[in-house]
Amino acid sequence: MKNVVVTGPPRADLATATALGEHGVATVHEAQGRTGYLGPAFRPAWSGARIGGTAVTVLCWPGDNLMIHVAVEQCSEGDVLVVATNSPSTDGLFGELFATALAQRGVRGVVLGTGVRDVAELREMGFPAWSTAVSAQGTVKATAGAVNVPITLGDQLIHPGDVVVADDDGVVRVEREQAQSVLTASDARARKEEANRAAFQRGELGLDVYGMRERLAGFGIEYVTHEQHSQGRP
């Protein structure tokens, strides 16, 4: 790994990233073919936040947050700081003071493949954070890493400038070049879900709304009366 800070990487259109964030993780994940999800290990430090923004990526050493300090300078309005370590770590690399500095720059949140701390303060500030651990364990600032290079979180390769969407369901990555097409697909999915919601509110069943009823026999499902079942059928 080269110890580099890449400046001025191309970013996805911010309005597109914002709109994807409004759709939320589940819709975006489904709209892009169930790809990009970082997995269930990434959980919000506090519930209720929903963001979409452009990734500033950071690669740190375990227990060392030097490169987060370096990365703050590279962050701007609408970004999401995305932090990985080059081997597993649960130490609390990020807390209230970092959040204060990032909020001043218009950063929308942070996603960490490591630990976060100062959870109560982050909640009070309203600064969103997702991580794989909560830990008061402190860190050092001793080893160089990299900023704005491709990193891997939850088996997903994240490039600087990709869109990151996060909410109570977790985190999903959208490739920068695919952001607009994924937004179009997300818009279509949201319209379909609204139509389905209206059908359910009218009392219709998912079996019929989703066209599953005629397929039940193919699954080997048979309808029998209570009396038939009591007599050993099926």
Secondary structure, DSSP 8 states (H G I E B T S, - for coil): ----B--S-----HHHHHHHHHH-HHHHHHHTTS--B--TT-EESSTT--EEEEEEEEEE-TTB-HHHHHHHTT--TTEEEEEEESS---SEEE-HHHHHHHHHTT--EEEEEEEE--HHHHHHHT--EEEEEE-----B-----EESS-EEETTEEE-TT-EEEEETTEEEEE-GGGHHHHHHHHHHHHHHHHHHHHHHHTT--HHHHTT-GGGGGGGT-----HHHHHTT--
